């Protein structure tokens, strides 16, 4: 009886790991049974989430840092493709050009004449839609002790001359004359409109002061134009803003100080000044002052707008004097009483 109890106790005993012991026969012929522990269950190491009845899908781990891609191996190639050569394209950089102050430029070039007056024509040569375009303006310039006065009188425009668009618009509203007075000593210039008894005044840029402009000259020889022999000089005007303007000087051999015409060459355009007559006498000093009865405007746009409004029927109506109207009505009321 004791031996039977000992066998039952051994059959129901547990191992140190907590697993129950089972009895298995050693051999069919053995007369006793040996206890063997079952294998321990170890879950597989996988990063998948298995749901019953659904196919397995990889589980994304938000905290996982993606692996750095490996650089491609520089393996030798049996065939080396020739490099592709692209056609070279020339990029032209156009530097912005300052507008030429023609009055100051002429005063610098003709400074040897000192006090004089000259009458001529200004021609503006340029290309419009690939075709040459020439606009002409009559010009009168006089210099007295460094003071410059230029006058553009549109009433003296010769037949066949093509005006610039800006001056054509001025002529339509009745502005036929423009006078510019430049005073380099005080660095100011004024544009007068005698038809409207008005003017504008601005500061003269330091670069346009004739005394600060340098001129380099070179004798180019003699050339014949329309049967006349001229002495030609190549000049270059140097400004303190690093701007350079090329000028061609054409004069008669016997009087090289008085040019027949000057050509200012710029990129894409040119300005030609042709002189017809010179008067070597001091101009009147009063012509370099703005008259006292002229009205001053801030800029040319406001001045042109005032001229346009004055030509409308509303602008021609005289303003009503409120005080005179009140006194007339007051006197009429007293007479009626």
Order of alpha helices (4+ residues) and beta strands (2+ residues): alpha-beta-beta-beta-beta-alpha-beta-beta-beta-alpha-beta-beta-beta-beta-beta-beta-beta-beta-beta-alpha-alpha-alpha
